[in-house]
Amino acid sequence: MAGLAVVAAGYFLWQRDLNKAFVIAALGAVAWFLNYRVQMKAITAAVDRDEQNEGDEQENENGFDEDQNN
């Protein structure tokens, strides 16, 4: 999406329509930042899941298994 906005902004810049070029370039920048934000949220969620799974494995190794009845 952001790449298309850059191409469109370049076209309007070439046509000397600076207002449209600016608006489309700004929208492209916003689209890029939103895409980056979504990617970072997915990466941090995956890291959090991995850390939580490692913590669960350590508890199981120490004899604190949730499935065991005392």
C-alpha positions as CSV (number, residue, x, y, z in Angstrom):
1,M,0.0,0.0,0.0
2,A,2.7,2.4,0.9
3,G,4.6,1.6,-2.2
4,L,1.6,2.4,-4.4
5,A,1.2,5.7,-2.6
6,V,4.9,6.6,-3.4
7,V,4.3,5.7,-7.1
8,A,1.1,7.8,-7.1
9,A,2.7,10.7,-5.4
10,G,5.6,10.6,-7.9
11,Y,3.1,10.7,-10.7
12,F,1.3,13.7,-9.3
13,L,4.7,15.4,-8.6
14,W,5.7,14.8,-12.2
15,Q,2.4,16.4,-13.2
16,R,3.2,19.4,-11.0
17,D,0.1,18.8,-8.8
18,L,2.0,19.3,-5.5
19,N,-1.1,19.3,-3.3
20,K,-2.2,15.9,-4.4
21,A,1.4,14.6,-4.3
22,F,1.8,15.7,-0.7
23,V,-1.5,14.3,0.5
24,I,-0.9,10.9,-1.1
25,A,2.7,10.8,0.1
26,A,1.5,11.6,3.7
27,L,-1.1,8.8,3.5
28,G,1.6,6.5,2.2
29,A,3.8,7.3,5.2
30,V,0.9,6.7,7.6
31,A,0.2,3.4,5.9
32,W,3.9,2.4,6.3
33,F,3.9,3.3,10.0
34,L,0.7,1.4,10.6
35,N,2.1,-1.7,8.8
36,Y,5.3,-1.4,10.9
37,R,3.3,-1.2,14.1
38,V,1.3,-4.3,13.2
39,Q,4.5,-6.2,12.5
40,M,6.1,-5.2,15.8
41,K,3.0,-6.1,17.7
42,A,3.0,-9.6,16.2
43,I,6.7,-10.0,16.9
44,T,6.4,-8.9,20.6
45,A,3.3,-11.2,21.0
46,A,5.4,-14.2,19.7
47,V,8.3,-13.4,22.0
48,D,5.9,-13.1,25.0
49,R,4.3,-16.5,24.1
50,D,7.8,-18.0,23.9
51,E,8.8,-16.6,27.3
52,Q,5.6,-17.8,28.9
53,N,6.1,-21.3,27.4
54,E,9.7,-21.3,28.8
55,G,8.4,-20.4,32.2
56,D,5.8,-23.2,32.1
57,E,8.5,-25.7,31.2
58,Q,10.6,-24.6,34.1
59,E,7.7,-25.1,36.5
60,N,7.1,-28.6,35.1
61,E,10.7,-29.5,35.6
62,N,10.6,-28.3,39.2
63,G,7.7,-30.7,40.0
64,F,5.0,-28.2,39.8
65,D,3.0,-29.9,37.1
66,E,-0.6,-28.8,37.0
67,D,-1.8,-32.3,36.0
68,Q,-0.4,-34.0,39.1
69,N,-2.8,-34.6,42.0
70,N,-1.1,-34.4,45.5
